[in-house]
Amino acid sequence: MSEIKLFYHKDGAIRVSRSIEFLKITPIKNFLWIDLNNVDEEIESELEDYLKIYIQEEEEMVEIEMSSRYMETADSLVVNSNFLLSNFEREPVSFILKNNILITVRGEELTSFQETVKKISANPKMYPTGYHVLVAILETRVELDADMVEHMTMEITSLSNSISIKEADEELLMEIKNLQEKTMLLRENIIDKQRVVSNMLKSQLMPKELHGLITILIKDINSLLEHTRFSFDRLDYLQDTFLGFVNIEQNKIIKMFTVISVIFMPPTLIASVYGMNFKGMPELEWEYGYGFSIGMMIVAVAVILFYFKKKKWL
């Protein structure tokens, strides 16, 4: 859904307009946030001309290198970041800060933006500029990342509790692999925020009163990175456990075939000997020769089984 929101101060509150014409007839100093959600190129061009900024296309935001996602000039900041959706797809978001106004460009409805709108509406005095809104959006995004990490931890714990020799199959291995990929995406997303927030802390344009919040945000991000590293270790352990169970099952099968082979080796030898039919064989004309050979086979099998049982190989 295409939507433009203009957040501005009026009478001690933060109000919202959805008309780009309203921007042109209102003092620019009253605005703190312009949110562009999947808007047309015409609106973007109109804003570029009026605000003297450059709005990147979605393809540019996706293809931009990690090292170039934060740019600072004498009077503006440009930040490009990826926000993870609930299905772990990346949604590129561009932040442009100029004249204390935050311009955000995105193509999807994001929970972090919805929650930030609630925050600034509930306490407008805490958000005098676009810099404050940007920090609030990143704080909300990190909180959502923490929820995703927690949910991932619960999935890993549930998988760990259910794994057993009977459950060791390809489906379980694929589940471990999918969790590893999700954890990797989550970690990349958090590292992306770490680079952005670290650069913001070093920025000369960032208001001094926000440095404390940014420092706390960096600590929160670092703790999430540590947690994702622990999740990687747990998944590696589960994978090793799975492969161990597979080896145990394979060893059982090999052991079974080995025992069967050993058990039938003496009877096979006896049957081979008495199957020669040479004329000089003493038992060839013996009345009880057949029963004697069968009995020897049974005794041989019984002796082998008794020996295996005594050695606890069975």
Helices and strands as residue ranges (DSSP letters): E 3-10, E 13-17, H 20-25, G 28-30, E 31-37, H 41-51, H 58-63, G 66-68, E 70-72, E 76-84, E 90-98, E 101-106, H 111-122, G 124-126, H 130-162, H 170-202, G 208-210, H 211-273, G 282-285, H 289-310
